[in-house]
Amino acid sequence: APRLREVMRELQKQVHPDKFTMHPEAQAVNQESLSVLQGFLSSVKKLQGEYPPAGVHRLKFHIRGRNDELRQVGTVLKTTGGDCRKLVEVSLSGLFTHCGLSPIFRWDPGYWVRTTACRLSSAEPWAKAEPTKESGEPLTAGDFDQLEGLFEAVAAVPWLIGQGDGQVEIITNDVLPEFEGRGWEISEAATRIWQGERDEASLKKGLNNASQLAIDRLLYHTRAFEEQENEEQ
């Protein structure tokens, strides 16, 4: 399946306002909807602590059909206030189908990654971030589901380098130190994973139970990014 950026490039070829200078109304509609769509995609690639708020974005585009006649297509992007990427995928797939493009696509690395630790000073998602429960029992994988976005963000660092949007700095200067300050010993292992190491036993050696579980999640997301990259090649 193609990456989202590839399908978007083909969509823009069809709906770009410059192609509709002889049809000012269609040109204005496409300009507005393209701006909304690009702004939305930018918002879920550079998340600043929280997912987009619940809302509805109605998109309408004019495209050229057979014999160069104009026809209108559209979709509705709905957000729930949480991780609604599957819902958005369905909406985008419908739009792409109407335009004769691939309805199946893969998100590029960096989308839907909450890189600012969901407001590090707040209780969420750190409410369950201590390495042991109040009872003293070790954490299990299900005890820190709220941190999944942070593990994905840390794993994404090699794919975020060079984007110039400050995400890598946030992860290295804010997210990892916050983990370490709460007893999670993952900074060294994360660096080794970024450098290509995948030996689970070596990465987990000497770490507490919660840190070992965190390493499992970092490796899981790293492998997922690698699989996406290999599929593209």
Secondary structure as GFF3:
##gff-version 3
##sequence-region A 1 233
A	DSSP	alpha_helix	4	15	.	.	.	ID=ss1
A	DSSP	three_ten_helix	17	20	.	.	.	ID=ss2
A	DSSP	alpha_helix	24	45	.	.	.	ID=ss3
A	DSSP	beta_strand	55	64	.	.	.	ID=ss4
A	DSSP	three_ten_helix	66	68	.	.	.	ID=ss5
A	DSSP	beta_strand	70	79	.	.	.	ID=ss6
A	DSSP	alpha_helix	85	98	.	.	.	ID=ss7
A	DSSP	three_ten_helix	126	128	.	.	.	ID=ss8
A	DSSP	three_ten_helix	141	147	.	.	.	ID=ss9
A	DSSP	alpha_helix	148	155	.	.	.	ID=ss10
A	DSSP	alpha_helix	157	160	.	.	.	ID=ss11
A	DSSP	alpha_helix	167	170	.	.	.	ID=ss12
A	DSSP	pi_helix	171	175	.	.	.	ID=ss13
A	DSSP	alpha_helix	176	181	.	.	.	ID=ss14
A	DSSP	alpha_helix	187	194	.	.	.	ID=ss15
A	DSSP	alpha_helix	200	204	.	.	.	ID=ss16
A	DSSP	alpha_helix	209	232	.	.	.	ID=ss17
###
